[in-house]
Amino acid sequence: MKHNIGHSLTDTLWEVETPEGIMLRLRPAGFAPRGLAWLMDFGIRLAVVAAISFTVGLTIGGYAAGGIILVVSFLLEWLYPVVFEVCCGGQTPGKKRLNLRVLHDNGTPVGWPASLVRNLLRFLDLLTLYSTAAACMLMDGRHRRLCDLAAGTLVVHVEPELVPRLPSGEAPEAPAHPLDLEERAALVAFAERLDELSQARQVELAELLQPLHGRKGWQAVQTLRRNAAHLLGDS
């Protein structure tokens, strides 16, 4: 389930509900940061091709050198983004520098099929010098290009982790009782806002959720934090 909770030409905040009942807040990236990331990756590919061209030109020369350069250029153009997106958490070097990431549109990490589709279809953008891509991103609520629509992918800003890491020596703890989707969402929402609350307010809210944990006082806060870390896969 996805909820649009804001819209602008540059950024839109979307919430995606996982099967576990956890709401992921995704902020799709607009044209400008994605364009800068592409330029950075293009510069890297260009530098690699230039270095290889210089090396094979000196050592091999002739038609063989030209063939090697063409093969390397082809592989870099079409496989460079796919390998980085799948093997490096959805981030090419350019995207990592701009704090962007490619995901499936349900918030899960991008896989080989989706990454291959979105990158092989980039030739549609190339045919129109990316004017079609720009128009599509401006019209789509999540700033997706045609290749993203076909692959079911989304490019988002990498947000800082909302739930604090557990202090050293503490381990995640499964909730004492099975939780329904609404209870899980309430628990995670509480944990996300811990840093914004005073200790007194943390205790007050934690005790409101006492049916979930059966604790009082500061122990209730600590228990809910460990429960949230368990739900979110903290280690």
Secondary structure, DSSP 8 states (H G I E B T S, - for coil): -EEE----SS---EEEE-TTS-EEEE-B--HHHHHHHHHHHHHHHHHHHHHHHHHHHHHT-HHHHHHHHHHHHHHHHHHHHHHHHHHTTT--HHHHHTTEEEEETTSSB--HHHHHHHHHTHHHHHHTTTHHHHHHHHHSTT---HHHHHHTEEEEE----SS----TT------SS---HHHHHHHHHHHHTGGGS-HHHHHHHHHHTHHHH---HHHHHHHHHHHHHHHTT--
